[in-house]
Amino acid sequence: MYNQEESLEMTKCEMLKKIQEYNFSSIELALYLDTHPTDQKALCLHKEYAKKLKDLKDKYQKVYGPLTIYCPCNKWRWLEEPWPWEGSDC
């Protein structure tokens, strides 16, 4: 499981992978909850993963820049990173 202390020791690639994992889990749980809205265990798990996802995204964006164009930032950093077809370290 992710925790704040662990995120301080994660590399950029590890953080991206963990963000993808929490994003996937949150979406899948949301779909499950569409058909099982009274499942309290799933509801609690969705809430937990959604919070961890938000916290990890915030941490990533503070260190490495925006993940999407919807992230408020003081500097437009898109051109500083390699484009997808240029490859990356992840």
Biopython code that builds the backbone (N, CA, C, O; Angstrom):
import numpy as np
from Bio.PDB.StructureBuilder import StructureBuilder

atoms = [
    (1, "MET", "N", (0.821, -1.192, 0.000)),
    (1, "MET", "CA", (0.000, 0.000, 0.000)),
    (1, "MET", "C", (0.869, 1.261, 0.000)),
    (1, "MET", "O", (1.972, 1.270, 0.547)),
    (2, "TYR", "N", (0.376, 2.274, -0.595)),
    (2, "TYR", "CA", (1.047, 3.565, -0.676)),
    (2, "TYR", "C", (0.894, 4.322, 0.637)),
    (2, "TYR", "O", (-0.168, 4.289, 1.259)),
    (3, "ASN", "N", (1.939, 4.994, 1.052)),
    (3, "ASN", "CA", (1.830, 5.948, 2.153)),
    (3, "ASN", "C", (2.717, 7.136, 1.845)),
    (3, "ASN", "O", (3.544, 7.075, 0.935)),
    (4, "GLN", "N", (2.554, 8.215, 2.591)),
    (4, "GLN", "CA", (3.273, 9.458, 2.305)),
    (4, "GLN", "C", (4.786, 9.261, 2.345)),
    (4, "GLN", "O", (5.498, 9.763, 1.475)),
    (5, "GLU", "N", (5.285, 8.535, 3.348)),
    (5, "GLU", "CA", (6.725, 8.336, 3.466)),
    (5, "GLU", "C", (7.272, 7.559, 2.273)),
    (5, "GLU", "O", (8.363, 7.847, 1.781)),
    (6, "GLU", "N", (6.510, 6.576, 1.817)),
    (6, "GLU", "CA", (6.925, 5.777, 0.678)),
    (6, "GLU", "C", (7.058, 6.629, -0.574)),
    (6, "GLU", "O", (7.961, 6.402, -1.378)),
    (7, "SER", "N", (6.171, 7.612, -0.754)),
    (7, "SER", "CA", (6.209, 8.442, -1.964)),
    (7, "SER", "C", (7.475, 9.285, -2.036)),
    (7, "SER", "O", (7.906, 9.660, -3.127)),
    (8, "LEU", "N", (8.071, 9.585, -0.899)),
    (8, "LEU", "CA", (9.300, 10.361, -0.898)),
    (8, "LEU", "C", (10.466, 9.578, -1.487)),
    (8, "LEU", "O", (11.440, 10.163, -1.960)),
    (9, "GLU", "N", (10.361, 8.256, -1.455)),
    (9, "GLU", "CA", (11.443, 7.408, -1.920)),
    (9, "GLU", "C", (11.182, 6.819, -3.301)),
    (9, "GLU", "O", (12.033, 6.111, -3.838)),
    (10, "MET", "N", (10.025, 7.099, -3.881)),
    (10, "MET", "CA", (9.679, 6.558, -5.192)),
    (10, "MET", "C", (10.369, 7.342, -6.296)),
    (10, "MET", "O", (10.566, 8.552, -6.189)),
    (11, "THR", "N", (10.732, 6.635, -7.355)),
    (11, "THR", "CA", (11.245, 7.310, -8.537)),
    (11, "THR", "C", (10.058, 7.832, -9.345)),
    (11, "THR", "O", (8.903, 7.528, -9.048)),
    (12, "LYS", "N", (10.365, 8.612, -10.358)),
    (12, "LYS", "CA", (9.323, 9.148, -11.232)),
    (12, "LYS", "C", (8.513, 8.013, -11.854)),
    (12, "LYS", "O", (7.283, 8.070, -11.876)),
    (13, "CYS", "N", (9.184, 6.996, -12.353)),
    (13, "CYS", "CA", (8.502, 5.869, -12.990)),
    (13, "CYS", "C", (7.651, 5.094, -11.995)),
    (13, "CYS", "O", (6.539, 4.678, -12.322)),
    (14, "GLU", "N", (8.157, 4.899, -10.795)),
    (14, "GLU", "CA", (7.393, 4.186, -9.770)),
    (14, "GLU", "C", (6.130, 4.959, -9.388)),
    (14, "GLU", "O", (5.067, 4.374, -9.181)),
    (15, "MET", "N", (6.267, 6.280, -9.298)),
    (15, "MET", "CA", (5.103, 7.101, -8.975)),
    (15, "MET", "C", (4.059, 7.013, -10.084)),
    (15, "MET", "O", (2.868, 6.882, -9.802)),
    (16, "LEU", "N", (4.491, 7.084, -11.339)),
    (16, "LEU", "CA", (3.556, 6.982, -12.463)),
    (16, "LEU", "C", (2.843, 5.636, -12.461)),
    (16, "LEU", "O", (1.637, 5.567, -12.696)),
    (17, "LYS", "N", (3.589, 4.570, -12.196)),
    (17, "LYS", "CA", (2.995, 3.231, -12.159)),
    (17, "LYS", "C", (1.958, 3.148, -11.040)),
    (17, "LYS", "O", (0.875, 2.602, -11.247)),
    (18, "LYS", "N", (2.270, 3.674, -9.871)),
    (18, "LYS", "CA", (1.349, 3.631, -8.736)),
    (18, "LYS", "C", (0.105, 4.483, -9.033)),
    (18, "LYS", "O", (-1.007, 4.104, -8.665)),
    (19, "ILE", "N", (0.292, 5.626, -9.696)),
    (19, "ILE", "CA", (-0.849, 6.460, -10.100)),
    (19, "ILE", "C", (-1.758, 5.679, -11.041)),
    (19, "ILE", "O", (-2.980, 5.717, -10.897)),
    (20, "GLN", "N", (-1.174, 4.975, -11.997)),
    (20, "GLN", "CA", (-1.969, 4.165, -12.922)),
    (20, "GLN", "C", (-2.720, 3.065, -12.181)),
    (20, "GLN", "O", (-3.876, 2.784, -12.497)),
    (21, "GLU", "N", (-2.077, 2.442, -11.199)),
    (21, "GLU", "CA", (-2.720, 1.381, -10.433)),
    (21, "GLU", "C", (-3.918, 1.912, -9.649)),
    (21, "GLU", "O", (-4.993, 1.312, -9.674)),
    (22, "TYR", "N", (-3.736, 3.036, -8.954)),
    (22, "TYR", "CA", (-4.834, 3.607, -8.182)),
    (22, "TYR", "C", (-5.943, 4.132, -9.092)),
    (22, "TYR", "O", (-7.121, 4.044, -8.745)),
    (23, "ASN", "N", (-5.583, 4.666, -10.232)),
    (23, "ASN", "CA", (-6.580, 5.141, -11.181)),
    (23, "ASN", "C", (-7.428, 3.968, -11.682)),
    (23, "ASN", "O", (-8.657, 4.043, -11.691)),
    (24, "PHE", "N", (-6.771, 2.896, -12.094)),
    (24, "PHE", "CA", (-7.474, 1.703, -12.563)),
    (24, "PHE", "C", (-8.387, 1.150, -11.469)),
    (24, "PHE", "O", (-9.552, 0.846, -11.725)),
    (25, "SER", "N", (-7.863, 1.022, -10.262)),
    (25, "SER", "CA", (-8.644, 0.469, -9.152)),
    (25, "SER", "C", (-9.855, 1.333, -8.837)),
    (25, "SER", "O", (-10.941, 0.815, -8.577)),
    (26, "SER", "N", (-9.675, 2.638, -8.860)),
    (26, "SER", "CA", (-10.788, 3.550, -8.573)),
    (26, "SER", "C", (-11.886, 3.435, -9.617)),
    (26, "SER", "O", (-13.069, 3.423, -9.278)),
    (27, "ILE", "N", (-11.504, 3.351, -10.874)),
    (27, "ILE", "CA", (-12.488, 3.220, -11.958)),
    (27, "ILE", "C", (-13.226, 1.880, -11.853)),
    (27, "ILE", "O", (-14.450, 1.835, -11.974)),
    (28, "GLU", "N", (-12.492, 0.804, -11.631)),
    (28, "GLU", "CA", (-13.121, -0.506, -11.527)),
    (28, "GLU", "C", (-14.078, -0.584, -10.340)),
    (28, "GLU", "O", (-15.169, -1.145, -10.448)),
    (29, "LEU", "N", (-13.663, -0.020, -9.212)),
    (29, "LEU", "CA", (-14.544, -0.012, -8.044)),
    (29, "LEU", "C", (-15.788, 0.837, -8.296)),
    (29, "LEU", "O", (-16.881, 0.486, -7.853)),
    (30, "ALA", "N", (-15.624, 1.946, -9.001)),
    (30, "ALA", "CA", (-16.777, 2.791, -9.331)),
    (30, "ALA", "C", (-17.765, 2.025, -10.214)),
    (30, "ALA", "O", (-18.977, 2.117, -10.019)),
    (31, "LEU", "N", (-17.254, 1.283, -11.168)),
    (31, "LEU", "CA", (-18.123, 0.477, -12.035)),
    (31, "LEU", "C", (-18.836, -0.609, -11.224)),
    (31, "LEU", "O", (-20.025, -0.857, -11.422)),
    (32, "TYR", "N", (-18.115, -1.241, -10.325)),
    (32, "TYR", "CA", (-18.719, -2.254, -9.448)),
    (32, "TYR", "C", (-19.815, -1.628, -8.587)),
    (32, "TYR", "O", (-20.887, -2.209, -8.417)),
    (33, "LEU", "N", (-19.541, -0.445, -8.047)),
    (33, "LEU", "CA", (-20.509, 0.230, -7.180)),
    (33, "LEU", "C", (-21.763, 0.668, -7.940)),
    (33, "LEU", "O", (-22.814, 0.869, -7.332)),
    (34, "ASP", "N", (-21.662, 0.817, -9.259)),
    (34, "ASP", "CA", (-22.852, 1.124, -10.063)),
    (34, "ASP", "C", (-23.902, 0.023, -9.926)),
    (34, "ASP", "O", (-25.102, 0.294, -9.963)),
    (35, "THR", "N", (-23.446, -1.216, -9.770)),
    (35, "THR", "CA", (-24.380, -2.339, -9.666)),
    (35, "THR", "C", (-24.505, -2.882, -8.244)),
    (35, "THR", "O", (-25.384, -3.698, -7.965)),
    (36, "HIS", "N", (-23.627, -2.433, -7.344)),
    (36, "HIS", "CA", (-23.651, -2.889, -5.947)),
    (36, "HIS", "C", (-23.504, -1.679, -5.022)),
    (36, "HIS", "O", (-22.542, -1.608, -4.257)),
    (37, "PRO", "N", (-24.436, -0.732, -5.077)),
    (37, "PRO", "CA", (-24.282, 0.532, -4.348)),
    (37, "PRO", "C", (-24.311, 0.410, -2.823)),
    (37, "PRO", "O", (-23.948, 1.357, -2.126)),
    (38, "THR", "N", (-24.728, -0.718, -2.304)),
    (38, "THR", "CA", (-24.795, -0.866, -0.842)),
    (38, "THR", "C", (-23.606, -1.634, -0.271)),
    (38, "THR", "O", (-23.563, -1.899, 0.930)),
    (39, "ASP", "N", (-22.655, -1.989, -1.105)),
    (39, "ASP", "CA", (-21.473, -2.726, -0.639)),
    (39, "ASP", "C", (-20.542, -1.754, 0.092)),
    (39, "ASP", "O", (-19.781, -1.019, -0.536)),
    (40, "GLN", "N", (-20.613, -1.762, 1.402)),
    (40, "GLN", "CA", (-19.851, -0.814, 2.217)),
    (40, "GLN", "C", (-18.344, -1.034, 2.109)),
    (40, "GLN", "O", (-17.574, -0.073, 2.138)),
    (41, "LYS", "N", (-17.924, -2.275, 1.987)),
    (41, "LYS", "CA", (-16.490, -2.561, 1.862)),
    (41, "LYS", "C", (-15.932, -1.947, 0.572)),
    (41, "LYS", "O", (-14.867, -1.330, 0.579)),
    (42, "ALA", "N", (-16.653, -2.121, -0.515)),
    (42, "ALA", "CA", (-16.228, -1.555, -1.805)),
    (42, "ALA", "C", (-16.260, -0.033, -1.757)),
    (42, "ALA", "O", (-15.384, 0.629, -2.314)),
    (43, "LEU", "N", (-17.261, 0.517, -1.097)),
    (43, "LEU", "CA", (-17.374, 1.966, -0.975)),
    (43, "LEU", "C", (-16.188, 2.547, -0.194)),
    (43, "LEU", "O", (-15.608, 3.559, -0.589)),
    (44, "CYS", "N", (-15.844, 1.902, 0.901)),
    (44, "CYS", "CA", (-14.686, 2.355, 1.696)),
    (44, "CYS", "C", (-13.383, 2.218, 0.915)),
    (44, "CYS", "O", (-12.522, 3.096, 0.967)),
    (45, "LEU", "N", (-13.248, 1.114, 0.192)),
    (45, "LEU", "CA", (-12.046, 0.896, -0.610)),
    (45, "LEU", "C", (-11.936, 1.935, -1.719)),
    (45, "LEU", "O", (-10.848, 2.443, -1.992)),
    (46, "HIS", "N", (-13.063, 2.252, -2.358)),
    (46, "HIS", "CA", (-13.055, 3.282, -3.406)),
    (46, "HIS", "C", (-12.634, 4.628, -2.828)),
    (46, "HIS", "O", (-11.821, 5.337, -3.423)),
    (47, "LYS", "N", (-13.176, 4.973, -1.690)),
    (47, "LYS", "CA", (-12.823, 6.241, -1.040)),
    (47, "LYS", "C", (-11.335, 6.279, -0.696)),
    (47, "LYS", "O", (-10.670, 7.294, -0.904)),
    (48, "GLU", "N", (-10.821, 5.172, -0.170)),
    (48, "GLU", "CA", (-9.396, 5.086, 0.188)),
    (48, "GLU", "C", (-8.506, 5.245, -1.046)),
    (48, "GLU", "O", (-7.547, 6.018, -1.026)),
    (49, "TYR", "N", (-8.820, 4.519, -2.117)),
    (49, "TYR", "CA", (-8.004, 4.588, -3.331)),
    (49, "TYR", "C", (-8.095, 5.958, -3.993)),
    (49, "TYR", "O", (-7.101, 6.462, -4.516)),
    (50, "ALA", "N", (-9.274, 6.556, -3.975)),
    (50, "ALA", "CA", (-9.439, 7.883, -4.571)),
    (50, "ALA", "C", (-8.596, 8.917, -3.830)),
    (50, "ALA", "O", (-8.001, 9.793, -4.456)),
    (51, "LYS", "N", (-8.542, 8.822, -2.510)),
    (51, "LYS", "CA", (-7.724, 9.746, -1.724)),
    (51, "LYS", "C", (-6.238, 9.516, -1.997)),
    (51, "LYS", "O", (-5.483, 10.470, -2.183)),
    (52, "LYS", "N", (-5.826, 8.261, -2.020)),
    (52, "LYS", "CA", (-4.419, 7.950, -2.301)),
    (52, "LYS", "C", (-4.033, 8.411, -3.697)),
    (52, "LYS", "O", (-2.927, 8.908, -3.908)),
    (53, "LEU", "N", (-4.944, 8.247, -4.651)),
    (53, "LEU", "CA", (-4.693, 8.706, -6.021)),
    (53, "LEU", "C", (-4.510, 10.214, -6.061)),
    (53, "LEU", "O", (-3.569, 10.711, -6.680)),
    (54, "LYS", "N", (-5.397, 10.940, -5.409)),
    (54, "LYS", "CA", (-5.293, 12.398, -5.383)),
    (54, "LYS", "C", (-3.990, 12.845, -4.717)),
    (54, "LYS", "O", (-3.290, 13.714, -5.236)),
    (55, "ASP", "N", (-3.670, 12.251, -3.569)),
    (55, "ASP", "CA", (-2.452, 12.625, -2.850)),
    (55, "ASP", "C", (-1.200, 12.346, -3.675)),
    (55, "ASP", "O", (-0.285, 13.168, -3.724)),
    (56, "LEU", "N", (-1.164, 11.190, -4.319)),
    (56, "LEU", "CA", (0.007, 10.827, -5.118)),
    (56, "LEU", "C", (0.122, 11.703, -6.363)),
    (56, "LEU", "O", (1.226, 12.093, -6.744)),
    (57, "LYS", "N", (-1.009, 12.016, -7.002)),
    (57, "LYS", "CA", (-0.978, 12.924, -8.159)),
    (57, "LYS", "C", (-0.469, 14.303, -7.743)),
    (57, "LYS", "O", (0.346, 14.907, -8.440)),
    (58, "ASP", "N", (-0.955, 14.794, -6.604)),
    (58, "ASP", "CA", (-0.496, 16.099, -6.119)),
    (58, "ASP", "C", (0.998, 16.095, -5.878)),
    (58, "ASP", "O", (1.696, 17.033, -6.262)),
    (59, "LYS", "N", (1.493, 15.041, -5.240)),
    (59, "LYS", "CA", (2.928, 14.920, -4.950)),
    (59, "LYS", "C", (3.722, 14.862, -6.255)),
    (59, "LYS", "O", (4.731, 15.553, -6.398)),
    (60, "TYR", "N", (3.273, 14.042, -7.206)),
    (60, "TYR", "CA", (3.965, 13.916, -8.484)),
    (60, "TYR", "C", (4.041, 15.262, -9.194)),
    (60, "TYR", "O", (5.103, 15.653, -9.679)),
    (61, "GLN", "N", (2.912, 15.974, -9.255)),
    (61, "GLN", "CA", (2.852, 17.230, -9.990)),
    (61, "GLN", "C", (3.692, 18.322, -9.339)),
    (61, "GLN", "O", (4.194, 19.205, -10.036)),
    (62, "LYS", "N", (3.853, 18.282, -8.037)),
    (62, "LYS", "CA", (4.729, 19.247, -7.365)),
    (62, "LYS", "C", (6.184, 19.014, -7.726)),
    (62, "LYS", "O", (6.965, 19.959, -7.841)),
    (63, "VAL", "N", (6.544, 17.749, -7.903)),
    (63, "VAL", "CA", (7.940, 17.401, -8.184)),
    (63, "VAL", "C", (8.256, 17.417, -9.675)),
    (63, "VAL", "O", (9.275, 17.970, -10.089)),
    (64, "TYR", "N", (7.382, 16.809, -10.486)),
    (64, "TYR", "CA", (7.695, 16.582, -11.899)),
    (64, "TYR", "C", (6.878, 17.406, -12.889)),
    (64, "TYR", "O", (7.161, 17.384, -14.087)),
    (65, "GLY", "N", (5.885, 18.121, -12.418)),
    (65, "GLY", "CA", (5.071, 18.914, -13.327)),
    (65, "GLY", "C", (3.727, 18.264, -13.589)),
    (65, "GLY", "O", (3.439, 17.186, -13.069)),
    (66, "PRO", "N", (2.901, 18.923, -14.401)),
    (66, "PRO", "CA", (1.512, 18.485, -14.598)),
    (66, "PRO", "C", (1.399, 17.134, -15.298)),
    (66, "PRO", "O", (2.191, 16.791, -16.176)),
    (67, "LEU", "N", (0.390, 16.387, -14.879)),
    (67, "LEU", "CA", (0.051, 15.120, -15.533)),
    (67, "LEU", "C", (-0.923, 15.343, -16.680)),
    (67, "LEU", "O", (-0.932, 14.589, -17.654)),
    (68, "THR", "N", (-1.741, 16.379, -16.561)),
    (68, "THR", "CA", (-2.731, 16.701, -17.590)),
    (68, "THR", "C", (-2.764, 18.217, -17.791)),
    (68, "THR", "O", (-2.135, 18.967, -17.045)),
    (69, "ILE", "N", (-3.487, 18.642, -18.784)),
    (69, "ILE", "CA", (-3.609, 20.080, -19.028)),
    (69, "ILE", "C", (-4.522, 20.742, -18.010)),
    (69, "ILE", "O", (-4.620, 21.969, -17.980)),
    (70, "TYR", "N", (-5.188, 19.958, -17.180)),
    (70, "TYR", "CA", (-6.119, 20.499, -16.196)),
    (70, "TYR", "C", (-5.453, 20.837, -14.872)),
    (70, "TYR", "O", (-6.111, 21.330, -13.957)),
    (71, "CYS", "N", (-4.175, 20.581, -14.762)),
    (71, "CYS", "CA", (-3.447, 20.890, -13.527)),
    (71, "CYS", "C", (-3.058, 22.366, -13.530)),
    (71, "CYS", "O", (-2.368, 22.825, -14.439)),
    (72, "PRO", "N", (-3.500, 23.110, -12.514)),
    (72, "PRO", "CA", (-3.083, 24.515, -12.463)),
    (72, "PRO", "C", (-1.591, 24.606, -12.173)),
    (72, "PRO", "O", (-1.089, 23.945, -11.264)),
    (73, "CYS", "N", (-0.894, 25.414, -12.933)),
    (73, "CYS", "CA", (0.542, 25.555, -12.712)),
    (73, "CYS", "C", (0.971, 26.985, -13.039)),
    (73, "CYS", "O", (0.271, 27.712, -13.743)),
    (74, "ASN", "N", (2.113, 27.364, -12.525)),
    (74, "ASN", "CA", (2.635, 28.703, -12.750)),
    (74, "ASN", "C", (3.510, 28.783, -13.994)),
    (74, "ASN", "O", (3.833, 29.873, -14.465)),
    (75, "LYS", "N", (3.890, 27.626, -14.523)),
    (75, "LYS", "CA", (4.787, 27.591, -15.675)),
    (75, "LYS", "C", (4.322, 26.487, -16.618)),
    (75, "LYS", "O", (3.997, 25.386, -16.174)),
    (76, "TRP", "N", (4.288, 26.770, -17.887)),
    (76, "TRP", "CA", (3.883, 25.787, -18.880)),
    (76, "TRP", "C", (5.062, 24.885, -19.172)),
    (76, "TRP", "O", (6.000, 25.285, -19.861)),
    (77, "ARG", "N", (5.020, 23.644, -18.642)),
    (77, "ARG", "CA", (6.185, 22.761, -18.670)),
    (77, "ARG", "C", (6.101, 21.647, -19.702)),
    (77, "ARG", "O", (6.976, 20.781, -19.730)),
    (78, "TRP", "N", (5.094, 21.640, -20.539)),
    (78, "TRP", "CA", (4.929, 20.526, -21.468)),
    (78, "TRP", "C", (6.126, 20.332, -22.394)),
    (78, "TRP", "O", (6.476, 19.200, -22.725)),
    (79, "LEU", "N", (6.744, 21.410, -22.807)),
    (79, "LEU", "CA", (7.837, 21.299, -23.765)),
    (79, "LEU", "C", (9.155, 20.890, -23.132)),
    (79, "LEU", "O", (10.118, 20.622, -23.850)),
    (80, "GLU", "N", (9.225, 20.834, -21.812)),
    (80, "GLU", "CA", (10.453, 20.458, -21.119)),
    (80, "GLU", "C", (10.656, 18.945, -21.050)),
    (80, "GLU", "O", (11.774, 18.483, -20.819)),
    (81, "GLU", "N", (9.605, 18.180, -21.246)),
    (81, "GLU", "CA", (9.666, 16.722, -21.151)),
    (81, "GLU", "C", (9.712, 16.115, -22.551)),
    (81, "GLU", "O", (9.272, 16.743, -23.514)),
    (82, "PRO", "N", (10.244, 14.892, -22.671)),
    (82, "PRO", "CA", (10.213, 14.232, -23.982)),
    (82, "PRO", "C", (8.775, 13.967, -24.423)),
    (82, "PRO", "O", (7.904, 13.685, -23.599)),
    (83, "TRP", "N", (8.543, 14.058, -25.704)),
    (83, "TRP", "CA", (7.242, 13.713, -26.256)),
    (83, "TRP", "C", (7.121, 12.188, -26.246)),
    (83, "TRP", "O", (8.143, 11.503, -26.219)),
    (84, "PRO", "N", (5.911, 11.640, -26.266)),
    (84, "PRO", "CA", (5.742, 10.180, -26.171)),
    (84, "PRO", "C", (6.560, 9.408, -27.198)),
    (84, "PRO", "O", (7.089, 8.344, -26.877)),
    (85, "TRP", "N", (6.675, 9.907, -28.408)),
    (85, "TRP", "CA", (7.413, 9.187, -29.450)),
    (85, "TRP", "C", (8.925, 9.342, -29.317)),
    (85, "TRP", "O", (9.682, 8.662, -30.010)),
    (86, "GLU", "N", (9.361, 10.219, -28.446)),
    (86, "GLU", "CA", (10.792, 10.397, -28.218)),
    (86, "GLU", "C", (11.318, 9.449, -27.149)),
    (86, "GLU", "O", (12.525, 9.384, -26.917)),
    (87, "GLY", "N", (10.437, 8.727, -26.508)),
    (87, "GLY", "CA", (10.838, 7.826, -25.443)),
    (87, "GLY", "C", (11.020, 8.584, -24.144)),
    (87, "GLY", "O", (11.086, 9.813, -24.123)),
    (88, "SER", "N", (11.100, 7.842, -23.082)),
    (88, "SER", "CA", (11.305, 8.455, -21.780)),
    (88, "SER", "C", (12.022, 7.461, -20.890)),
    (88, "SER", "O", (12.364, 6.358, -21.315)),
    (89, "ASP", "N", (12.241, 7.863, -19.662)),
    (89, "ASP", "CA", (12.932, 6.963, -18.745)),
    (89, "ASP", "C", (11.992, 5.980, -18.069)),
    (89, "ASP", "O", (12.422, 5.212, -17.209)),
    (90, "CYS", "N", (10.711, 5.988, -18.441)),
    (90, "CYS", "CA", (9.741, 5.045, -17.831)),
    (90, "CYS", "C", (9.319, 3.994, -18.826)),
    (90, "CYS", "O", (8.515, 3.121, -18.499)),
]
sb = StructureBuilder()
sb.init_structure("model")
sb.init_model(0)
sb.init_chain("A")
sb.init_seg("    ")
for serial, (resi, resn, name, xyz) in enumerate(atoms, 1):
    if name == "N":
        sb.init_residue(resn, " ", resi, " ")
    sb.init_atom(name, np.array(xyz, "f"), 0.0, 1.0, " ", f" {name:<3s}", serial, name[0])
structure = sb.get_structure()
